[in-house]
């Protein structure tokens, strides 16, 4: 549902002139937008992570992305690049083009409320033009992703019923490994490192993303931590139980001739498991370094992979536990611990953890003269930025 818009110098002038007040009230605007969207179109409640809504992180993420767009109004390409995660999210959730009509309506309503402008005002008209300029670009890319995935070997559109075919619980942590397979045993599409699927549990409102940790044509494998209503429900499904699963989305672009440095926190180890396995399966002649942080040695998802990873000669792992650790130097990943790694100047860096963890590691790497373009970040929560 493309919308013809006229974006010109007047549009730019209105956006930039209103930006200071918009920026000051961006969280309020995005909060009102979601409130209007959910009240008028309750079907979207199941699409968004309501836990993030309650925490306020979702509205802050949207606010940050809108401000970034306005600040970089003349460079739509850099905005699209920064919104790549959101584009993959929309593609994975099967968000249809018509959803943008509802989002535009709710966003412009919120802007009007805060700026005290009606729908006929120049301000609302030009913010609407600016929104549809961005939305048209996102719709085109999302459609291309959607078509590519649905036309992939063994691919499908939307969500597909699958069964829980295997579960491995750990006596050391509140996590488990779960596999989903086709009911008829049919093969699944190829999985790239870092890709995720969206999962729907019948009769439970909402859907969640889980990173795939292996590439096997017979099953999708994920790592689940037992926290939150959705993950607890998924954790307790019996073998043979049915869920709905999307096609894989997202993923890392990796080089098979660069050393790999990974920094994981807690369940953030998931995308790095698939990265390690992919490099090993492709016999990549690279050295891998993995720094992993968790609360304690007795309750972390890494326990599933200790035996497997200990056999990989070109993988070196560093473990950091913040609690019950007598060694003060092995409690946290920080600039001091990272500085002990030896970089070649032509390496790739992957980070996955909470926003605070990711920001801290990235800042340490940049201060150690690592090029930001070589750093790839996946944060927990709804952040739209890489």
C-alpha positions as CSV (number, residue, x, y, z in Angstrom):
1,X,0.0,0.0,0.0
2,X,2.3,2.7,-1.3
3,X,1.1,6.3,-0.8
4,X,2.0,9.1,-3.1
5,X,3.5,11.9,-1.2
6,X,5.2,15.2,-2.0
7,X,8.3,15.7,0.1
8,X,10.0,19.0,-0.7
9,X,12.0,21.8,1.0
10,X,8.8,22.9,2.8
11,X,8.5,19.4,4.3
12,X,12.1,19.5,5.5
13,X,11.7,23.0,6.9
14,X,8.6,22.0,8.9
15,X,10.3,18.8,10.2
16,X,13.5,20.6,11.3
17,X,11.7,23.6,12.8
18,X,9.4,21.3,14.9
19,X,12.3,18.9,15.8
20,X,13.4,20.5,19.1
21,X,9.9,20.4,20.6
22,X,9.3,16.9,19.0
23,X,12.6,15.6,20.5
24,X,11.7,17.0,23.9
25,X,8.4,15.2,23.8
26,X,9.3,12.2,21.7
27,X,8.6,9.6,24.4
28,X,5.2,11.2,25.1
29,X,4.4,11.1,21.4
30,X,5.4,7.5,20.9
31,X,3.5,6.5,24.1
32,X,0.4,8.2,22.9
33,X,0.8,6.5,19.5
34,X,0.9,3.0,20.9
35,X,-2.0,3.8,23.2
36,X,-4.1,5.0,20.3
37,X,-3.0,2.0,18.1
38,X,-3.9,-0.6,20.7
39,X,-7.2,1.0,21.7
40,X,-8.4,1.4,18.1
41,X,-6.8,-1.7,16.6
42,X,-6.4,-4.3,19.4
43,X,-5.2,-6.9,16.9
44,X,-1.8,-5.3,17.2
45,X,-1.5,-6.2,20.9
46,X,-0.4,-9.7,20.0
47,X,2.2,-8.4,17.6
48,X,4.3,-6.3,20.0
49,X,6.1,-7.5,23.2
50,X,3.7,-6.1,25.9
51,X,6.4,-6.6,28.5
52,X,8.5,-4.0,26.6
53,X,5.4,-1.8,26.4
54,X,5.0,-1.9,30.2
55,X,8.7,-1.2,30.8
56,X,8.5,1.8,28.4
57,X,11.4,0.5,26.3
58,X,9.3,0.1,23.2
59,X,8.1,3.7,23.1
60,X,11.7,4.9,23.8
61,X,13.0,2.9,20.9
62,X,10.3,4.3,18.6
63,X,11.0,7.8,19.8
64,X,14.7,7.4,19.2
65,X,14.2,6.2,15.7
66,X,11.8,9.0,14.8
67,X,14.3,11.6,16.1
68,X,17.1,10.0,14.2
69,X,15.0,10.1,11.0
70,X,14.3,13.8,11.4
71,X,17.9,14.6,12.2
72,X,19.0,12.8,9.1
73,X,16.2,13.9,6.8
74,X,18.5,14.4,3.8
75,X,20.0,10.9,4.1
76,X,17.3,8.4,3.8
77,X,19.8,5.6,3.1
78,X,21.5,5.9,6.5
79,X,18.1,5.9,8.2
80,X,17.0,2.7,6.4
81,X,20.3,1.1,7.3
82,X,19.8,1.9,11.0
83,X,16.2,0.6,10.8
84,X,17.3,-2.8,9.3
85,X,16.4,-4.6,12.5
86,X,12.9,-3.2,12.4
87,X,12.5,-4.1,8.8
88,X,13.5,-7.7,9.5
89,X,11.1,-7.7,12.5
90,X,8.2,-6.6,10.2
91,X,9.1,-9.1,7.6
92,X,9.3,-11.9,10.2
93,X,6.0,-11.0,11.8
94,X,4.2,-10.9,8.5
95,X,3.2,-7.3,9.0
96,X,1.1,-6.4,6.0
97,X,1.4,-3.1,4.1
98,X,-2.0,-1.9,5.3
99,X,-0.6,-1.8,8.9
100,X,1.3,1.3,8.0
101,X,-2.1,3.1,7.5
102,X,-3.0,2.4,11.1
103,X,0.5,3.3,12.4
104,X,0.4,6.6,10.4
105,X,-3.1,7.4,11.8
106,X,-2.0,6.8,15.4
107,X,1.3,8.6,15.0
108,X,-0.2,11.7,13.5
109,X,-2.9,11.6,16.2
110,X,-0.2,11.6,18.9
111,X,1.8,14.4,17.2
112,X,-1.4,16.5,16.9
113,X,-2.3,15.9,20.6
114,X,1.2,17.0,21.8
115,X,1.6,20.0,19.4
116,X,-2.1,20.9,19.7
117,X,-2.6,20.8,16.0
118,X,-5.6,19.4,14.0
119,X,-5.4,17.0,11.0
120,X,-5.7,19.9,8.5
121,X,-2.6,21.8,9.8
122,X,0.6,22.2,7.9
123,X,2.5,20.5,10.7
124,X,0.4,17.3,10.5
125,X,0.4,17.3,6.7
126,X,4.2,17.5,6.5
127,X,4.9,15.0,9.2
128,X,2.5,12.7,7.3
129,X,4.4,13.2,4.1
130,X,7.7,12.5,6.0
131,X,6.2,9.4,7.5
132,X,5.0,8.0,4.2
133,X,8.4,8.8,2.5
134,X,10.0,6.5,5.1
135,X,7.2,3.9,5.1
136,X,7.3,3.5,1.3
137,X,11.0,2.7,1.4
138,X,10.5,0.2,4.3
139,X,7.5,-1.5,2.6
140,X,9.5,-2.0,-0.6
141,X,12.4,-3.7,1.3
142,X,10.1,-5.7,3.5
143,X,8.2,-7.0,0.4
144,X,11.5,-8.0,-1.2
145,X,12.5,-9.9,2.0
146,X,9.1,-11.5,2.3
147,X,9.2,-12.7,-1.4
148,X,12.7,-14.0,-1.0
149,X,11.9,-16.0,2.1
150,X,8.6,-17.5,0.8
151,X,10.3,-18.5,-2.5
152,X,13.2,-20.1,-0.7
153,X,13.6,-23.9,-0.8
154,X,11.2,-25.5,1.7
155,X,9.9,-22.0,2.6
156,X,6.4,-20.7,3.4
157,X,4.4,-17.6,3.9
158,X,3.3,-16.3,7.4
159,X,3.2,-18.9,10.2
160,X,3.4,-22.7,9.9
161,X,2.3,-25.3,12.4
162,X,5.2,-27.3,13.8
163,X,5.7,-29.7,16.7
164,X,8.1,-29.6,19.6
165,X,10.2,-32.7,18.7
166,X,12.9,-32.5,21.4
167,X,13.7,-30.8,24.6
168,X,16.9,-30.8,26.7
169,X,16.7,-29.3,30.2
170,X,19.7,-28.5,32.3
171,X,20.2,-29.3,35.9
172,X,22.6,-26.3,36.1
173,X,20.3,-23.6,34.8
174,X,16.8,-22.5,34.2
175,X,17.2,-22.8,30.5
176,X,16.5,-25.5,27.9
177,X,17.2,-26.4,24.3
178,X,14.1,-26.9,22.2
179,X,13.7,-28.3,18.7
180,X,10.7,-27.8,16.3
181,X,10.1,-30.0,13.3
182,X,7.6,-30.4,10.6
183,X,4.8,-32.8,11.5
184,X,5.4,-34.9,8.4
185,X,9.2,-34.8,8.7
186,X,9.6,-32.5,5.7
187,X,12.9,-30.6,5.4
188,X,13.3,-27.0,6.6
189,X,15.0,-24.1,4.8
190,X,18.7,-23.3,5.3
191,X,19.5,-21.2,8.4
192,X,22.1,-18.4,8.4
193,X,24.0,-17.5,11.6
194,X,22.2,-15.0,13.8
195,X,18.8,-15.6,12.2
196,X,15.6,-15.7,14.3
197,X,12.1,-17.1,14.0
198,X,8.9,-15.8,15.5
199,X,6.9,-18.3,17.5
200,X,3.2,-18.2,18.4
201,X,1.7,-20.4,21.1
202,X,-2.0,-21.3,20.3
203,X,-4.4,-19.7,22.8
204,X,-1.7,-17.4,24.2
205,X,-1.7,-13.7,23.2
206,X,1.5,-12.5,21.6
207,X,4.5,-13.8,19.8
208,X,8.2,-13.9,20.5
209,X,11.5,-13.9,18.6
210,X,14.0,-16.7,19.3
211,X,17.5,-16.9,17.7
212,X,18.2,-20.2,16.0
213,X,21.4,-21.9,17.3
214,X,21.9,-24.5,14.6
215,X,21.5,-25.1,10.9
216,X,19.9,-28.5,10.5
217,X,17.4,-29.3,7.7
218,X,15.4,-31.5,10.1
219,X,14.6,-29.0,12.8
220,X,14.8,-25.5,14.2
221,X,16.8,-25.3,17.4
222,X,16.5,-22.6,20.0
223,X,17.7,-21.8,23.5
224,X,15.0,-20.7,26.0
225,X,15.4,-19.1,29.4
226,X,12.5,-19.7,31.7
227,X,11.5,-16.1,32.4
228,X,8.4,-14.2,31.4
229,X,5.0,-15.7,30.7
230,X,5.7,-16.6,27.1
231,X,9.0,-18.3,27.7
232,X,7.6,-20.2,30.7
233,X,4.7,-21.4,28.5
234,X,7.1,-22.5,25.8
235,X,9.3,-24.1,28.4
236,X,6.4,-26.3,29.6
237,X,5.0,-27.5,26.3
238,X,5.2,-31.3,26.0
239,X,7.0,-33.1,23.2
240,X,4.5,-33.3,20.3
241,X,2.9,-30.1,21.3
242,X,2.1,-27.6,18.5
243,X,3.2,-24.1,17.9
244,X,3.2,-21.7,14.9
245,X,6.6,-20.7,13.5
246,X,7.7,-18.1,10.9
247,X,10.4,-18.3,8.3
248,X,13.9,-17.4,9.6
249,X,14.8,-13.7,9.3
250,X,17.7,-11.4,10.0
251,X,21.2,-12.9,10.3
252,X,24.8,-11.9,10.3
253,X,27.0,-11.1,7.3
254,X,30.2,-12.9,8.1
255,X,33.6,-13.3,6.6
256,X,35.3,-16.7,6.5
257,X,38.8,-15.2,6.6
258,X,38.6,-12.7,9.5
259,X,39.2,-13.5,13.1
260,X,36.0,-13.4,15.1
261,X,35.5,-11.8,18.6
262,X,32.2,-12.5,20.3
263,X,30.9,-10.9,23.5
264,X,27.8,-12.5,25.0
265,X,25.7,-12.0,28.1
266,X,23.3,-14.6,29.5
267,X,20.9,-15.8,26.9
268,X,22.6,-13.5,24.4
269,X,24.9,-16.4,23.7
270,X,22.2,-17.8,21.2
271,X,23.3,-16.0,18.0
272,X,26.9,-16.7,18.7
273,X,26.3,-20.4,19.1
274,X,25.1,-20.5,15.5
275,X,28.0,-18.3,14.4
276,X,30.6,-20.7,16.0
277,X,28.9,-23.7,14.5
278,X,28.7,-22.2,11.0
279,X,32.4,-21.4,11.0
280,X,33.3,-24.9,12.2
281,X,30.9,-26.6,9.7
282,X,32.5,-24.6,6.9
283,X,36.0,-25.4,8.1
284,X,36.8,-21.6,8.2
285,X,40.5,-21.0,8.8
286,X,39.9,-18.3,11.5
287,X,40.6,-17.9,15.2
288,X,37.5,-17.3,17.4
289,X,37.5,-15.6,20.8
290,X,34.4,-15.7,23.0
291,X,33.9,-13.6,26.1
292,X,30.8,-14.7,28.0
293,X,29.2,-13.0,31.1
294,X,26.6,-14.3,33.4
295,X,25.6,-13.9,37.1
296,X,27.1,-17.2,38.3
297,X,28.7,-20.4,37.2
298,X,25.8,-22.5,38.5
299,X,23.0,-20.8,36.5
300,X,23.8,-19.9,33.0
301,X,22.9,-21.3,29.5
302,X,26.6,-21.7,28.6
303,X,26.6,-25.0,30.5
304,X,24.9,-26.7,27.6
305,X,27.9,-26.1,25.3
306,X,31.0,-26.5,27.5
307,X,31.8,-30.0,26.3
308,X,31.1,-29.1,22.6
309,X,33.1,-25.9,22.6
310,X,36.0,-27.4,24.6
311,X,36.8,-29.6,21.6
312,X,37.2,-26.7,19.1
313,X,40.9,-26.0,18.9
314,X,40.6,-22.5,17.2
315,X,38.0,-21.2,19.8
316,X,39.2,-19.6,23.0
317,X,36.6,-18.9,25.7
318,X,36.7,-16.5,28.6
319,X,34.1,-16.8,31.3
320,X,33.0,-14.0,33.7
321,X,30.6,-14.4,36.6
322,X,29.5,-11.4,38.6
323,X,28.4,-13.4,41.7
324,X,30.1,-16.0,43.9
325,X,33.4,-15.4,42.1
326,X,36.5,-15.1,44.3
327,X,38.5,-13.7,41.4
328,X,37.7,-10.0,41.0
329,X,39.3,-9.9,37.6
330,X,36.8,-12.4,36.2
331,X,33.5,-10.8,37.3
332,X,32.8,-8.4,34.5
333,X,33.7,-7.9,30.9
334,X,35.2,-4.4,30.7
335,X,37.9,-2.4,28.9
336,X,40.7,-3.9,31.0
337,X,39.7,-7.5,30.2
338,X,39.0,-6.7,26.5
339,X,42.4,-5.0,26.1
340,X,44.1,-8.3,26.8
341,X,42.8,-9.7,23.5
342,X,45.1,-9.4,20.5
343,X,43.4,-7.7,17.5
344,X,44.9,-7.9,14.0
345,X,43.2,-4.8,12.6
346,X,41.1,-6.9,10.2
347,X,38.7,-8.6,12.6
348,X,34.9,-8.9,13.1
349,X,33.2,-8.2,16.4
350,X,29.8,-9.5,17.5
351,X,28.0,-8.4,20.7
352,X,24.7,-9.6,22.1
353,X,23.3,-8.7,25.6
354,X,21.4,-6.0,27.3
355,X,21.6,-2.5,25.9
356,X,23.9,-1.5,28.8
357,X,26.2,-4.5,28.2
358,X,26.3,-3.9,24.5
359,X,27.0,-0.1,24.9
360,X,29.8,-0.8,27.4
361,X,31.5,-3.4,25.2
362,X,31.2,-1.3,22.1
363,X,32.6,1.8,23.8
364,X,35.5,-0.3,25.1
365,X,36.2,-1.6,21.6
366,X,36.1,1.8,20.0
367,X,38.4,3.2,22.7
368,X,40.8,0.4,21.7
369,X,40.8,1.7,18.1
370,X,38.4,-0.9,16.7
371,X,36.5,0.4,13.6
372,X,32.8,0.8,14.4
373,X,31.9,-0.7,11.0
374,X,33.4,-4.0,12.2
375,X,31.1,-4.1,15.3
376,X,27.8,-6.0,15.0
377,X,25.3,-5.6,17.9
378,X,22.2,-7.5,18.8
379,X,20.6,-6.2,22.0
380,X,17.8,-7.6,24.1
381,X,14.6,-5.7,23.9
382,X,13.1,-3.5,21.2
383,X,16.1,-1.4,20.1
384,X,15.8,-0.5,16.4
385,X,19.5,0.3,16.1
386,X,22.4,-1.9,15.2
